[in-house]
C-alpha cells in the first residue's frame, strides 16, 4: 500500500511490529463484532492477520502521528456487488478508545483522495450493518450516497444474521464535495 498522510494520521502498510497494537484493539469485544469478526483471542491470531495484510497488500495500518500507535485499519477491497476494475470498497475498524475523535473520517477522506486521484477509481463503495451507527456517521460525513439496505446480508461468526446498508460515491461527486472540506 502506498503511504498516505493526513493532518493527524499516517496510512501505511502493516508490518509485524504492529501486532501488539492490532491485538490491543482486535481483542476488544466491542470492536470486531461491529465489523463482523470475532474478537482476537491471542497475539498469535493477530500476528496471522498482520501477515495476511502484508501478503495481500490491500489494508492500511492507521497510525496516529502523535504517539505512533496503530489505532485501526482501512482496507481497499474488491466490491462484492460490482465486478468493475475501477470500483473498490472500503472496510475499516478503529480502536474503541479512539472513537468519536474524527480519526476514521479523516482516514477515509484521505483514502478517497488517493483512490480517485492516484489509483484511477471511478466509484467507491462502503457498507455497514444497520446497528452500527458510528460507521454510518463516518460514511455520511464522507459524502457517500445511500443505495439501500440488503436484508439478511451477512451471517456473523456467532450465527447472528444482519442487514447491511450500502453506499457509494463517484469520482465526480467526490470532486464537488471535497472542495468544501
N, C-alpha and C positions, 0 to 999 in steps of 0.2 A: 504494500500500500504506500502511496505517496504520502509523505509527511505534510500535514497542513497545520497552520496556526491560526488562532483567533485571539481575541483580547486576553482571555484567561486560560486558554487551553491549547494543548498540542495533541493533534490526532496523528498517530503513528502506528506502525506495525507492532505487534506484540513480540516480546522476547521471553525466554524462560525466566528471566529476572522479575517478570511481572506476576509470577504465580501467586505469591503471597497476597498481593493487592487484589488479584482476581478472587482468590479464595475468601478474602475478607468480606467482599460483597456477595459473592455467589453462594456462600453458606447461609446467608440471611434468609429466613423463611418467608419474609415479605417481598423479596426481590424476584427470585426465579419464577415462582408460580404466576406472577403478573405477566411474564413473558412466555409462559407455557412450559418451563422446565423445572425439574426437581432441584431443590437446593443441594449444593455440593456437600457431600458427607466427609470428604477428606481433601487434603492438599494434593494428593496423587490424582484425584479426579480433576481438580483444577489444572494441574500440570498437563494432563491429557488434552484438555480443552485448549490450553495455550498452544500446545504443539499442533493441534488441528488448525487453529487460527494462523499459525506461522506457515503451515503447509498449504492451506487454501488461499492465503493472501487476499482475503476479502473483508477483513474486520480490522477496524482501527481500535487501538487502545486509546482511551480518553485520559490524557494525563493533565492534571492540574498544574499550572506553571508555578503557583505559589509554594507548593511543597513537593512537587514531582511525584505525587501519588497517582496511580492509575485508579480512577474513580468510576469507570464504566467502559462500555464498548459500543461501537457503532458499526454495523455491518452493511455492506453493499452487495446485495444478492440478486440472483435471477428472480424475476417476478413470476410467481406461480400461476397467475391468471393471464399473463401475456407472454407470447413467445418471440417477441421482437428483440433484436440485438441492441437497440438503443433505448431500452427501457429496463430499469432496475428498481429494486425495492429496498427500503431501509429497514433494519431491525436494530433495536437498541436496548440497553439496560444501564441503569445508574445506581450506584451505591445509595442506600436509603438515607444515610447521614448527609447526602448532597442534594436530596430532593428539595424543590422549592427555591433554588438559587439561580435558576435560569441556565444552568450548565448544559442541559440536553438541548434546549432551544438553540443555544449558541453553537453547539457541536453540529446539529442538524443543518442549521443555516450555512455554516462553513462548508459542510459536505455537499450541500445543494449547489453552492457556488462552484465547487470543484467539478461535480458531475455534469453541470450544464456548460461550463466554460472551458474545461480541460478534457473531460472524459467523453464528450460528444453525445451525451444522453439527450433524448427528445422529451422523455417523460419519466418522472419519478413517482413511485407509489409508496404507501406506508399503510399499516393497519394496526388496530388494537382490539383487544377483547372488550366487549361492551362494558364490563365492570371497571375497566382501567381508566378512570377519569384523568389521572395525571398524564398518561400518554396522550389522551385525547387533547388535552390543553397544549402540549408541545406541538402536536400536529396542526392545531388551529393557529397557534402563534406563527407557525412557519408557512401559513397560507395555502395549505392543501385544500382541495375541494372534496367534499364527501361524495362518494359514488354510491354508497348504500351499505346495507348490512347483510352479510351472508349468514343465514341461520344454520345452527349446528355445524359450524365450520371446522371445529378443532376439538379433538379429544386430548385432554392434558394427561400427563403421566399418572395422575391419581384416578383416572377414569371419568372425571367430570367433562362435560361437553359444553362448549361455549360458542356464542355468536361472535362474529368478527366484523368490525366496521372498516371499510376500505376507502382510501383516499388517494388522490393523485394530483399532480401539478405538471403542467407542460413547461417547456423552456420559455415560451413566450409569456406565460402567466408569471413565472418566476422573475423574468426580466422587468416586468412592470412593477411588481410589488417590492423587489429588492432595492429599488431606488428610494423607498420610504424608510428603510431600516437605517 
